Amino acid sequence: MKGPIGWFHRAKGPTATLKALGIGVPAEQNISVPIVAFLVEHPSVGLLLIDTGFHGSIADGPGAERSRNLGPVGRLMARDVSMRPEQTVAAQLRARGIDPADVAVIVMTHLHFDHASGLADFPGATVLVSEPEWQSARGRGGVLRGYSTTQLDPRLSYRTLDFSTAPARSSNASKSRGAFAQTLDVFGDGSVTLAFTPGHSRGHLSVILRLSSREALIAGDAIYTMATLRDGERPWRSEDAEAFEQSLSALQAYDREQPDALIVPGHDMEHWRGLEEHYS
């Protein structure tokens, strides 16, 4: 979709808010923003999805269905979407010979409208989401924070993860990993690790994948762009600015400590276009 650069890289001065909202910004100055998701093929668990992208109704559904899926904030933010029906995650999987029904697990970096919109296409999956994120999405004022509860299809099984209270001796206890204070090893084999990176949203997660020759870090919206990770840019706003900075510091430390790792930010079109089709 298209969006004002000031939303992703906060402008200087008193007009920062206007520029973030695109007020007074010529349309040709808006940037292209990818809405992304990731398929992970785990050797023993099977297919795992990270986020779900936009539902098909955003591409070609009736206005009422589109509005219902996105919610009021999503309708406003996604008013300039360029999407074809075959670009839904489910359609892209089918084009690769993969039945969406075979996706066993979905990891949600967070539940904002542009990440959870396609959940309904995977009714048999178990969804992993942090407990604070689940509460934030379903709590009072969630709609104003960019959530749409209609996207939370009741046919799915939701498993909430609490990074703060698991007993220390529990097999699913949260542990520190490098600069990340709280992480969970999803399958107990080090292949998929969830790092608690709140700030953008109250319960945001980033995902560390152990590939055959290196690691991949799916940072989600903990960093919109690589310029936030490496060049000092900041988004216009975050749910918790202090937590955002703490999470960013951990991501920057990971970047220094893992120079060969693949890092993918949430909405960086230039970076997205440079990625390979798949990694192993």
N, C-alpha and C positions, 0 to 999 in steps of 0.2 A: 504494500500500500504506500501511499505518499504521506509525508508528514513534514512539519517544520523542523529544520535543523536545531532550532533553539530548544526543542523538547528533549533532544538527545545530548546536545552540548550546550549547556547553559550560557546564555549571552551575558555580557558584562553590562552593568549600568541599570538605570531605573526602568528600562523597557524590556527587561528580561522576561517578565511574565507575558507581556503582549507577544513577544517573538516566539515564546514557547507554545502559545496557543494559536500561532499563525496569523494574529491580527496585524494587519498592515504589511504582511509579508507577501510579495508577489508569488503567484502560484508556481511560476517557473523556478523559483528558488527552493521549493520543497524537494526533499530528497526521497529516493526510493528506499523502502523499508521491507526487508524480507520477513515473512512469517514462517518460522521454521519448526521442524520436528525431525526426529532421528530414529532410525531403526537399528537395533542392536541384535545381532545373531549370537546368542550364547551357546557354547558347545553342549551344555547339558540341560539348561533350563528351557532353551528354545528362543522364541521371538519376544523381544522387549522393545517397547516404544518409549521415547522420551518426548513428552508433550504431544499435542495432536493437531496443531494448526487450526485453520478455519473449517467449519462445516460446509457441506455442499450448498446449503441454503444461502450462504453469503455470496456464492457465485451466481446462482440462477434461481433461487427460491422466491416465492411471493414476498412482498414487502413485509407482511405481517409475520411470516415465519422468520425472516431475517432479523426483524426487530426483536422478536421474542428470544431468539438465540443470543443476540449480542447484548441486550439490555441497554438502558439509556446512555450510559457512558460509552459503551462499545459502538453504538449507532453513531455517536458523534465522532469518535476517534477513527472509525473505519468508514467514514463517508466517502473516501477516495480509494477504493480497493479495485485492483485490476486482477481478476481471478477467473479461471476457467474451471468448469466442473471436473475436468480430468486432473486438476491440480490438488484436489483434496488428498489427504494422506491415504485414505482407504483406496481411492482410485489409483494412486501412484503405486501402492502395494500390489493391487491386482495386475497392473501393467507389468510388474516384475514377477508375476506368477505366484504371488503370496496371497492367501486368503486372509482378510482382516480378522476372521474368526479364530485364526491360529495365534493371534497376539495374546500371550498369556498375562503379561504384566505391562502396565503403563506407569512410568515414573513421571510425576508432574513437578517441574521446577517450581511452579506456582500456578494459581488458578485464575489468573486474569483472563479476560474475554478472548484475547488473541492466542492463548495457549490451550485453553480447555474447550474451545468451541466444538471440536470434533469428537468429543468423548462418546457421543451416542453411536458412533460408527463401530464401537468395539464393546458391545454389551456383555460379552463373556469374560472380559479382562478383570484382573485385580489391579486397582489403582493405588499406588503408594504416594502419599502426600503428608507433609509434616502436620502435626496436630495444630500448631499455631496458625498455619495457612488455612486449614479446614475451618477452624473457628472464625477466622477473619472473613472468609468468603461467605459463611452462612450467618454471621452475626449482624447486629444492628449497624447500619451504615455501609454494609458491604457493597451495595450497588454503587455508592458514590466513590468507592475505592477501586472501581474497575472490574468488579465481579458480576457474574450473571448466574444466579442459582439454577436457572432453567438449563444450563449446560451440564449440570451435575446429574446425569441420567441415573435414575434409581435402579436400573437393571445391572449396573456394575457393582462390584464389590470394592468398597473403599477401606483401605487399611491406613490408619493414621499413625505417624511415627513421632514419638516424643524423644527429643534429643537431650532432655534435661533431667529426667527422673528415673530412667532405667537403672535397676540395681547394678552396682559395679561388677558383680560376679555373673550377671546375666549374659547369655550368649549374644543377645541383641543390644547390649549396652553401648551407649555412645562413647566413643574414644577419640582422643586427639590424634591427628595425623599431620605431621609437619606443622605448618602454620595454622591449620584448621583446628579449632578448639573442639569441635563436635562433629564426628562423622559416624556413619553406620555402614558396616559391610553387609550388603543386602543378602548375598548368598553364602557368606562365610568362607569364600575362597579368594577374596581380594580382587575379584573380577569387576565388580560394580560397587563403588563406594559413593555414598551420598554425603556431601559436605553441607552443613547448615550454614547458609550465607544470607541471613536476613538483612533487611534494610530497604531494598526495593519494595518488597512486601514483607509482612510480618513473619512469614514462615518460609521464605524462599530457600530452595535447595540448588546446589550445583552438583554435577554428576562426574565422577572420575572413573574412566573406563580403562582397564588394563588390556591393551592390544598385544599382539605377538611381539612387537619390537619396541614399543613405547607406550605412553599413556595419552589418553585424550581427555580433555576437560571441557565438558559442556557447561558453560558458565551461566546460561540463561540470562535473565535481566539483571543479575548482579553486576554485569557490565554490558551496556547496550552496544558499545563499540570497542575496538582495540585501542582507540585513542584515550578512552577512560582508563584502561589498564596501564598504558605505557606513556601517555603524553599529558596527563593532568586534567583532561576534560572531565566534566561532571554533568549528570543529567539535570534538568530543570528542578525536579523534585524527586523525593523518595519518601516512602512511608515513615522511615526512621533514619534520619540523616546520620546519627552517631553510629548506629548499627551498620549502615551502608559503608561508612568509612572503615570500620573494623573488618567487615567482610572483604572490602577492596584491598586492604592491607594484606590479608591472608592470600588472596588471589595473586597479588603482586609478588609475594614471597614464593608462592608456588611457581610462578613464571620464572623467577630467578633460579630456583632450585632445580627446575625441570626444563632446561633450555630446549630439549628435543621434543617436548610434549606438544601435541596438537591442541590449541585452545580455540574454542568457538564462542564468540559473544552472541548476545541475543538478537541484535537487529542491525548488523553491520553489512550492508549490501556489497561493498567493495571486497570485504573479507570473504563473504559467502561465495561470491562469484569466482574466487581464487581457489576454492576447495576442490579436492578430487571427488569423483563420484562415490567412491567408497574407500574405506581403510580397513586393514586387517592386522 
